């Protein structure tokens, strides 16, 4: 009996990866195991109990035996998090949410910081090839551009490493799940709000080399078109990851100075790529002689501490608390369990502040 049930447990261990790959998150019933493997009910029960003790399955009374996505070796249940930063802006909160949800499901996490550099991303992925983690939650580097590291992702996936993208994704890896913002919808919300306040001359500044930037630009110009409002090319400003790095490290606002001088002269409102851009743009607008918020209504994505920094409370887009990180972690766990998962775009909500409204509140 002992040899028989251990043999059956071994066969099921071998089958679990196939079940997961085919989107099957539940093992056959005891009766089905008896019929398929020609064993007794007691042998099937003991085999399942052994897998449960190892953490590979979870028995649910009256329902069956479900795959946990874990391995028998706790040290191997690691999910890598590839992300632009781990100490600034929105990132510490997102990372903590991911870690918390993974921990609840028996996984640990290791963070790898790319600084949004394709070269750094490649170094990290190359280092993971020999001993791949169970999965990777990835914020793509310069995701608006073709990525030369897709080959490494493919190699890792062949070795059983699941990949879920966060905030963006690589179109070349169209078989990977992702959790991202509804960027076009967010810009449309801001345009609707600003036009409702009577603004018709609206500018925008967006990031050029990350997917979020072109998507936010697209939502902006399409919403303006639908409102029958023009968007002259000169009212649009673009910046790169290098510009943002200089801004964060040295407070180099050169590209924002140019944007104020070249793009905003005829505008009464502006949509900013994120809170950091809006925060530093306020300083440049004041230096240029603008009275805020009277001369310029400011809006931005993300609703971080910077949008309530004291120099001006500006209207932002926000998600529900902990939504992005928790959703990405749950998607990873579902993928590892073989449960169904679909790409998700998280909708934005408007958080009104003094830069565009006298009435503060959430709508």
Secondary structure, DSSP 8 states (H G I E B T S, - for coil): -HHHHHHHHHHHHHHHHHHHHTT--B---HHHHHHHHT--HHHHHHHHHHHHHTTSEEEETTTEEEE-S--SSGGG-EEEEEES-SSSTTHHHHHHHHHHHHHHTT-EEEEEE-TT-HHHHHHHHHHHSTT--SEEEE--SSTTS--TTHHHHHHHHHTT-EEEEES---GGGTTSEEEEE-HHHHHHHHHHHHHHTT---EEEEEESSSHHHHHHHHHHHHHHHHTT----GGGEEEE-HHHHHHHHHH---HHHHHHHHHHSTT-SEEEESSHHHHHHHHHHHHHTT--TTTS-EEEEES--GGGGSSS---EEEE--TTHHHHHHHHHHHHHHHT-----EEE--EEEE-TTT-SS-EE-
